[in-house]
Amino acid sequence: MEKTKGVVKSLTEIAIALLSLAIVASLLVGPSNMSFLGDVVGNITDLVRSLGSAGLAGLISLGIILALVDR
C-alpha cells in the first residue's frame, strides 16, 4: 500500500509540474498557439468561476482539492 501511495504521489507531482509548464507556456505564447494543450488558463478560470458560484459547496470542494494536493 505504501508503494502505491508513493507512485500516486509521484504522478501527482509530475502532473502539477506539467500543469505549471502549460500555464507558463500558454501565458507566453497565447492559447491559440497551444493547440496540443488547449486553453489551460481558460479552463482554470472556468473551474474557479464554477467553484465560486457554487457557494459553500464550492468552498468545501476547493478545501478538499487543496488538502489533496498539499499531501
C-alpha positions as CSV (number, residue, x, y, z in Angstrom):
1,M,0.0,0.0,0.0
2,E,2.9,2.4,0.8
3,K,4.4,1.8,-2.6
4,T,1.1,2.6,-4.3
5,K,0.8,5.8,-2.3
6,G,4.3,6.7,-3.3
7,V,3.6,6.1,-7.0
8,V,0.4,8.2,-6.8
9,K,2.2,11.0,-5.0
10,S,5.0,10.9,-7.7
11,L,2.4,11.0,-10.5
12,T,0.6,13.9,-8.8
13,E,3.8,15.9,-8.5
14,I,4.6,15.3,-12.2
15,A,1.1,16.3,-13.2
16,I,1.4,19.6,-11.2
17,A,4.7,20.3,-12.8
18,L,3.3,19.7,-16.3
19,L,0.3,21.9,-15.4
20,S,2.6,24.7,-14.3
21,L,4.6,24.4,-17.5
22,A,1.4,24.5,-19.6
23,I,0.2,27.6,-17.7
24,V,3.5,29.5,-18.3
25,A,3.7,28.4,-21.9
26,S,0.1,29.4,-22.5
27,L,0.7,32.9,-21.0
28,L,3.9,33.3,-23.1
29,V,2.6,32.3,-26.5
30,G,-1.1,32.6,-26.1
31,P,-3.8,29.9,-26.0
32,S,-4.4,30.0,-29.8
33,N,-0.8,28.7,-30.3
34,M,-1.2,25.9,-27.8
35,S,-3.5,23.6,-29.8
36,F,-2.0,20.5,-28.3
37,L,-2.6,21.6,-24.7
38,G,-5.8,23.6,-25.2
39,D,-6.8,26.7,-23.2
40,V,-5.2,25.8,-19.9
41,V,-5.7,29.2,-18.3
42,G,-9.3,29.5,-19.6
43,N,-10.0,26.0,-18.1
44,I,-8.6,27.0,-14.7
45,T,-10.6,30.3,-14.8
46,D,-13.8,28.4,-15.6
47,L,-13.1,26.0,-12.7
48,V,-12.6,28.8,-10.2
49,R,-15.7,30.6,-11.5
50,S,-17.8,27.5,-11.1
51,L,-16.5,26.8,-7.6
52,G,-17.1,30.4,-6.7
53,S,-20.7,30.4,-8.0
54,A,-21.4,27.1,-6.0
55,G,-21.3,29.0,-2.7
56,L,-20.5,26.9,0.4
57,A,-20.3,23.6,-1.6
58,G,-17.7,25.2,-3.9
59,L,-15.7,26.4,-0.9
60,I,-15.8,22.9,0.6
61,S,-14.7,21.4,-2.7
62,L,-11.9,23.8,-3.0
63,G,-10.7,22.9,0.5
64,I,-10.8,19.2,-0.3
65,I,-8.8,19.8,-3.5
66,L,-6.2,21.9,-1.7
67,A,-5.9,19.3,1.0
68,L,-5.3,16.5,-1.5
69,V,-2.7,18.5,-3.4
70,D,-1.0,19.5,-0.2
71,R,-0.4,15.9,0.9
